[in-house]
Amino acid sequence: MEASNNRKSLDSLLATYNLRSTVHFPTRIVNNSISMIDNIFIDASRNYTTEPYINGLSDHDAQILTIHNIAVTNITTDPCYIRNFNKN
């Protein structure tokens, strides 16, 4: 949750592979302790939003990751004709 040398090292390593952490809020809250232990890493060029989803079933909150402006290519395939060879 706090800035530290370990966090800077992790962010630097992720940046080497063009990745970034998307979760910037506590994901586990127990008694007087909060932590950010559930993480999602994504391609740094993506436009996204992340929000917590508190379902009350666990001490870990879920994360909802929405990726915006995804370009989906429509792959069209031409028909493929196969000739069956048999004894006849």
C-alpha positions in Angstrom: 0.0 0.0 0.0 2.9 2.4 0.8 5.7 3.5 -1.5 8.8 1.4 -0.7 12.0 0.2 -2.4 10.4 -3.2 -3.0 7.4 -1.5 -4.7 9.7 0.6 -6.9 11.7 -2.5 -7.9 8.5 -4.4 -8.8 7.2 -1.4 -10.9 10.5 -1.2 -12.6 10.5 -4.9 -13.4 7.0 -4.7 -14.7 7.8 -1.7 -16.9 10.6 -3.8 -18.5 7.9 -6.1 -19.9 5.5 -3.2 -20.7 3.2 -4.1 -17.8 1.7 -2.1 -15.0 -0.3 -2.9 -11.8 -4.0 -2.0 -12.1 -5.1 -2.3 -8.5 -4.5 0.8 -6.4 -6.9 0.2 -3.5 -7.0 -2.3 -0.6 -8.2 -5.8 -1.5 -8.0 -7.4 1.9 -9.4 -5.8 5.1 -9.2 -7.7 8.4 -9.7 -6.1 11.8 -7.2 -3.2 11.8 -5.1 -4.4 8.9 -5.5 -3.5 5.2 -3.4 -4.8 2.3 -3.3 -4.8 -1.4 -2.3 -8.4 -2.1 -4.6 -9.3 -5.0 -3.2 -7.7 -8.1 -3.9 -7.6 -11.8 -1.1 -6.7 -14.2 -1.9 -5.5 -17.7 -0.2 -4.2 -20.9 0.7 -0.6 -20.2 -0.7 0.6 -23.5 -4.3 -0.4 -22.6 -7.0 2.0 -21.5 -8.7 0.5 -18.5 -10.6 1.1 -15.2 -10.4 -1.1 -12.1 -12.9 -1.0 -9.2 -13.4 -3.1 -6.1 -16.4 -5.4 -5.7 -17.2 -6.2 -2.1 -19.2 -9.4 -2.1 -19.1 -10.1 1.7 -18.2 -13.8 1.1 -14.5 -13.4 1.9 -11.9 -11.2 3.6 -10.7 -10.5 0.0 -12.6 -8.1 -2.2 -12.9 -8.9 -5.9 -11.6 -6.5 -8.6 -13.5 -5.6 -11.7 -11.2 -4.8 -14.6 -12.8 -3.1 -17.6 -10.7 -2.7 -20.7 -11.8 0.1 -23.0 -11.5 0.4 -26.7 -10.6 -3.1 -27.6 -10.2 -3.6 -31.3 -11.5 -7.0 -32.2 -10.6 -8.2 -35.6 -13.2 -10.0 -37.5 -11.6 -13.0 -39.0 -13.4 -14.2 -42.1 -12.5 -17.6 -43.4 -13.2 -18.9 -46.9 -15.0 -22.2 -47.2 -12.7 -25.2 -47.3 -13.8 -28.1 -49.6 -12.4 -31.5 -48.7 -12.6 -34.4 -51.1 -13.2 -37.7 -49.4 -11.3 -40.7 -50.8 -12.6 -44.2 -50.2 -12.8 -47.6 -51.9 -15.8 -46.6 -54.0 
